[in-house]
């Protein structure tokens, strides 16, 4: 497993999640390491994560957690597939993961009937609502529940529900139904503001990927590590 020497800079509540995922081999150094001359042993936990990095980690974490359950794995796309996004060509290093997510319908694209999603914007920062929208279907493994602004207000009590994208509302409600295994609770702790458009840090993204499943049935990175060993 890769060793990073700056994990102590992550919020203390999130450090154990990152350490487990590093040991599992699913996290990578920032993509632009070469450009900024940062050593590859720097995880940079408080830096914003890009959409491409999260897509890569999401596939790697899901597949590592379900290494013995192939029907729960996300298939990587092959080069013969036509790219779903004009800014992620087959030569892109993350094409297999991003295209794989598009082909499963986990990220919106023209394949899922969303004709406005022609660009993936791989190097844009990932937002909180996007993080949830891509991850929750891998937790529940079923269609997301119907949701309204009122439902979110009554459950989470978020003061800024009006800022949440309508598509993401359903993921926010599904996450609430996961009780103690909710991604929002694990990543952000107690909060009355969701701040849906706020960029997600690399440490926060890792914390979200530490557990896949519902409150009653799932697998954590710690459990996956024991199986691997």
C-alpha positions as CSV (number, residue, x, y, z in Angstrom):
1,X,0.0,0.0,0.0
2,X,1.1,3.6,-0.7
3,X,2.4,5.6,2.3
4,X,1.5,9.2,2.7
5,X,3.3,11.3,5.3
6,X,0.8,14.1,5.7
7,X,-2.4,12.3,6.9
8,X,-2.1,14.0,10.3
9,X,-3.1,17.2,8.6
10,X,-6.6,15.8,7.9
11,X,-9.4,16.5,10.4
12,X,-8.9,14.1,13.3
13,X,-12.4,12.6,12.9
14,X,-11.6,11.5,9.3
15,X,-8.0,10.2,9.7
16,X,-8.9,6.5,10.5
17,X,-11.2,6.4,7.4
18,X,-8.3,7.6,5.2
19,X,-5.8,5.2,6.7
20,X,-8.0,2.2,6.1
21,X,-8.6,3.1,2.5
22,X,-4.9,3.8,1.9
23,X,-4.1,0.3,3.3
24,X,-6.8,-1.1,1.0
25,X,-4.9,0.6,-1.9
26,X,-7.8,2.6,-3.4
27,X,-6.5,6.2,-2.8
28,X,-4.0,8.1,-5.0
29,X,-1.9,11.2,-4.7
30,X,-3.4,14.4,-6.3
31,X,-3.6,14.1,-10.1
32,X,-1.6,17.2,-10.8
33,X,1.3,16.2,-8.6
34,X,3.8,16.4,-11.6
35,X,2.7,20.0,-12.5
36,X,3.1,21.4,-9.0
37,X,6.2,19.5,-8.0
38,X,4.5,18.0,-4.9
39,X,6.1,14.8,-3.8
40,X,3.9,11.7,-4.4
41,X,4.0,10.9,-0.7
42,X,1.7,13.9,0.0
43,X,-2.0,13.0,0.2
44,X,-3.0,16.7,0.6
45,X,-6.2,15.8,2.6
46,X,-7.6,19.3,2.7
47,X,-7.2,20.0,-1.0
48,X,-10.4,20.0,-3.1
49,X,-10.9,16.7,-4.9
50,X,-11.6,16.8,-8.7
51,X,-14.5,15.0,-10.3
52,X,-12.0,12.6,-12.1
53,X,-10.3,11.7,-8.9
54,X,-13.5,10.9,-7.1
55,X,-14.8,8.8,-10.1
56,X,-11.5,6.9,-9.9
57,X,-11.7,6.4,-6.1
58,X,-15.4,5.5,-6.2
59,X,-14.9,2.6,-8.7
60,X,-11.7,1.4,-6.9
61,X,-13.3,1.5,-3.5
62,X,-16.6,-0.2,-4.5
63,X,-14.7,-2.9,-6.3
64,X,-12.2,-3.5,-3.5
65,X,-15.0,-3.7,-0.9
66,X,-16.9,-6.2,-3.0
67,X,-13.8,-8.1,-4.3
68,X,-15.6,-11.4,-3.6
69,X,-19.0,-10.3,-5.0
70,X,-18.5,-9.7,-8.7
71,X,-22.1,-8.9,-9.4
72,X,-21.7,-5.8,-7.1
73,X,-18.6,-4.5,-9.0
74,X,-18.5,-1.7,-11.5
75,X,-17.2,-2.8,-14.8
76,X,-14.4,-0.7,-16.3
77,X,-15.1,0.5,-19.8
78,X,-13.0,-0.8,-22.7
79,X,-11.5,1.4,-25.4
80,X,-13.9,0.1,-28.1
81,X,-16.8,1.9,-26.3
82,X,-17.7,5.4,-27.7
83,X,-17.0,8.0,-25.0
84,X,-20.1,9.4,-23.3
85,X,-18.4,12.8,-22.7
86,X,-16.6,14.9,-25.3
87,X,-14.0,16.0,-22.8
88,X,-13.1,12.5,-21.7
89,X,-11.5,10.8,-24.8
90,X,-10.4,7.2,-24.8
91,X,-6.8,8.4,-24.3
92,X,-7.7,10.0,-20.9
93,X,-6.1,8.1,-18.0
94,X,-9.4,7.9,-16.2
95,X,-11.6,7.0,-19.2
96,X,-12.2,3.4,-18.1
97,X,-13.6,4.5,-14.7
98,X,-15.6,7.6,-15.8
99,X,-17.0,5.8,-18.8
100,X,-17.8,2.8,-16.6
101,X,-19.8,5.0,-14.2
102,X,-21.7,6.6,-17.2
103,X,-22.5,3.1,-18.6
104,X,-24.0,2.0,-15.3
105,X,-26.0,5.2,-15.1
106,X,-24.3,6.2,-11.8
107,X,-23.3,9.6,-13.3
108,X,-25.7,11.5,-15.6
109,X,-24.8,11.4,-19.3
110,X,-26.4,11.2,-22.7
111,X,-26.5,7.4,-22.1
112,X,-28.9,7.9,-19.2
113,X,-31.1,10.2,-21.4
114,X,-29.7,13.5,-20.1
115,X,-28.8,15.2,-23.4
116,X,-27.5,18.3,-21.6
117,X,-24.6,16.3,-20.0
118,X,-22.2,16.3,-22.9
119,X,-19.2,17.4,-20.8
120,X,-17.9,15.7,-17.7
121,X,-15.6,18.5,-16.6
122,X,-13.1,16.0,-15.1
123,X,-10.8,18.6,-13.5
124,X,-13.6,20.7,-11.9
125,X,-14.0,20.4,-8.1
126,X,-16.5,17.8,-6.9
127,X,-19.5,19.3,-4.9
128,X,-21.2,17.9,-1.9
129,X,-24.4,17.1,-3.7
130,X,-22.5,15.4,-6.6
131,X,-20.5,13.3,-4.1
132,X,-23.8,12.0,-2.6
133,X,-25.6,11.6,-5.9
134,X,-22.9,9.3,-7.3
135,X,-22.4,7.3,-4.1
136,X,-25.9,6.7,-2.7
137,X,-27.0,4.3,-5.5
138,X,-24.0,2.0,-4.5
139,X,-25.2,2.1,-0.9
140,X,-28.9,1.3,-1.4
141,X,-28.7,-0.7,-4.7
142,X,-32.3,0.4,-5.5
143,X,-34.1,3.3,-7.0
144,X,-33.9,6.5,-5.0
145,X,-37.0,7.5,-3.1
146,X,-39.2,10.4,-4.1
147,X,-38.2,13.6,-2.3
148,X,-39.5,17.2,-1.8
149,X,-38.0,20.3,-0.2
150,X,-40.4,19.8,2.7
151,X,-39.3,16.2,3.3
152,X,-35.7,17.2,3.4
153,X,-36.5,20.1,5.8
154,X,-38.5,17.8,8.1
155,X,-35.8,15.1,8.2
156,X,-32.4,16.8,8.1
157,X,-33.6,20.2,9.1
158,X,-31.2,21.8,6.6
159,X,-31.7,25.6,6.4
160,X,-30.4,25.7,2.8
161,X,-32.6,23.0,1.1
162,X,-33.6,25.4,-1.6
163,X,-30.1,25.4,-2.9
164,X,-30.0,21.6,-3.4
165,X,-30.4,20.4,-7.0
166,X,-33.8,18.6,-7.4
167,X,-32.0,15.4,-8.6
168,X,-29.8,15.4,-5.5
169,X,-32.8,15.8,-3.1
170,X,-33.6,12.1,-3.6
171,X,-30.0,11.1,-2.7
172,X,-30.1,13.3,0.4
173,X,-33.3,11.6,1.6
174,X,-32.0,8.1,0.9
175,X,-28.9,9.0,2.9
176,X,-31.0,10.1,5.8
177,X,-32.7,6.7,5.8
178,X,-29.3,5.1,6.3
179,X,-29.3,6.2,9.9
180,X,-25.9,5.9,11.6
181,X,-24.3,4.8,8.3
182,X,-25.3,8.0,6.5
183,X,-22.6,9.6,4.4
184,X,-23.5,13.1,5.5
185,X,-23.3,12.2,9.2
186,X,-20.0,10.3,8.7
187,X,-18.3,13.0,6.6
188,X,-19.6,16.3,8.0
189,X,-20.9,15.4,11.5
190,X,-23.8,17.3,12.9
191,X,-24.9,20.2,10.7
192,X,-28.0,22.2,9.8
193,X,-26.4,23.4,6.6
194,X,-25.7,21.1,3.7
195,X,-23.9,23.7,1.5
196,X,-24.6,21.5,-1.6
197,X,-22.4,23.5,-4.0
198,X,-19.4,23.6,-1.7
199,X,-16.3,21.7,-3.0
200,X,-15.4,18.4,-1.2
201,X,-12.0,17.9,0.2
202,X,-9.9,14.8,-0.5
203,X,-10.3,13.7,3.2
204,X,-14.1,14.2,3.1
205,X,-14.3,12.1,-0.2
206,X,-12.3,9.3,1.4
207,X,-14.6,9.3,4.5
208,X,-17.7,8.9,2.2
209,X,-16.1,5.9,0.5
210,X,-15.1,4.2,3.8
211,X,-18.5,2.3,3.9
212,X,-20.8,0.9,1.2
213,X,-24.3,-0.3,2.2
214,X,-27.3,0.5,4.3
215,X,-27.6,0.8,8.1
216,X,-28.5,-2.9,8.3
217,X,-26.2,-4.4,5.8
218,X,-22.9,-3.2,4.3
219,X,-19.1,-3.4,4.3
220,X,-16.5,-1.0,5.6
221,X,-12.9,-0.6,4.5
222,X,-11.8,-2.0,7.8
223,X,-13.8,-5.2,7.2
224,X,-12.6,-5.4,3.6
225,X,-9.0,-5.1,4.9
226,X,-9.5,-8.1,7.2
227,X,-10.9,-10.2,4.3
228,X,-7.9,-9.1,2.1
229,X,-5.4,-10.1,4.8
